[in-house]
Amino acid sequence: MIHLERPPREIADAIGLTRRESRPRRKGGRSCADCYFHRHLLCALDLDQPCSTFRPDSPDGLVPPRQPSLLVREAA
């Protein structure tokens, strides 16, 4: 197990990996700086907008996306 003396956020700031934070927020208020993968140094992408794997960082950790409701249709 790797033990970090500083949180990943501080390490990213120190080595210059937080440059995406300066970019403006996109539709829906999402930005790479809000992504779980970016905040935990798990993202290797440098895009202008959040990618399709964007997951918001929350105190609960990595939360899977909501699944659409299954609608049951009656057979004709």
N, C-alpha and C positions, 0 to 999 in steps of 0.2 A: 504494500500500500504506500502511496506517495503522500507525504504530509507537507502541506504548504504552510509557510510561516505567515504569508499574506494571502488575502482572498484573491481569486482569479482576476477580479476587476482591477485591483491595484497593480497586479503584475502586467495586465494588458496596457494600462496607462503608462507604466514605466518603460515598456518596450515599443510603444507607439502603435498599438493595434486598435486604438479607439477612434481612428480617423473617420469612421462611418458615422459617428455621432454628430458631426458637423453638417451632415446632409439634412435637408428639410424632410419633415414627415410626409408620407404619401397618403393616398386615399385611405380612409378608415383609421387614421392615426397610427399606422404601423411604421416602424422603422427598424433597421437591423439592430440598432442599439437596444431595442426592447425584446429582442429574440433570445430565447433560452440558450440556443446553441452559441450565439455570439457572446453572450455574457459569461458563459462557462468555457470560453476558448475552444469550442468544438466546431466552429465554422471556418472553412478555408476559402470561402467565396468572398469576392470583393465586387459586389453588384451595386447598381444605382437604386435598387428597390428591394424590398424583402422578397425572398425566393418562395417557392411553393412549399418548402418545408418549415416555414415560419411557425414557431410556437411561442406564445407569450411566456415570459419568465414570471413566475408567481412564487409566493412563499411555499406553496404545495409542491414545488418542483415541476418536473415535466408532466404536463397534463395532455392526454390525447385529445384530438379534435372531436367535437360533437358529431355524432352520426345522425343522418337524416332519419326521420320517423318512417317506419314501415307502414304503408297504407295497404290495407287488405281490401281487395275488390271482390264483389260477389260474382260468382260464375253465372254466365247467362244461360 
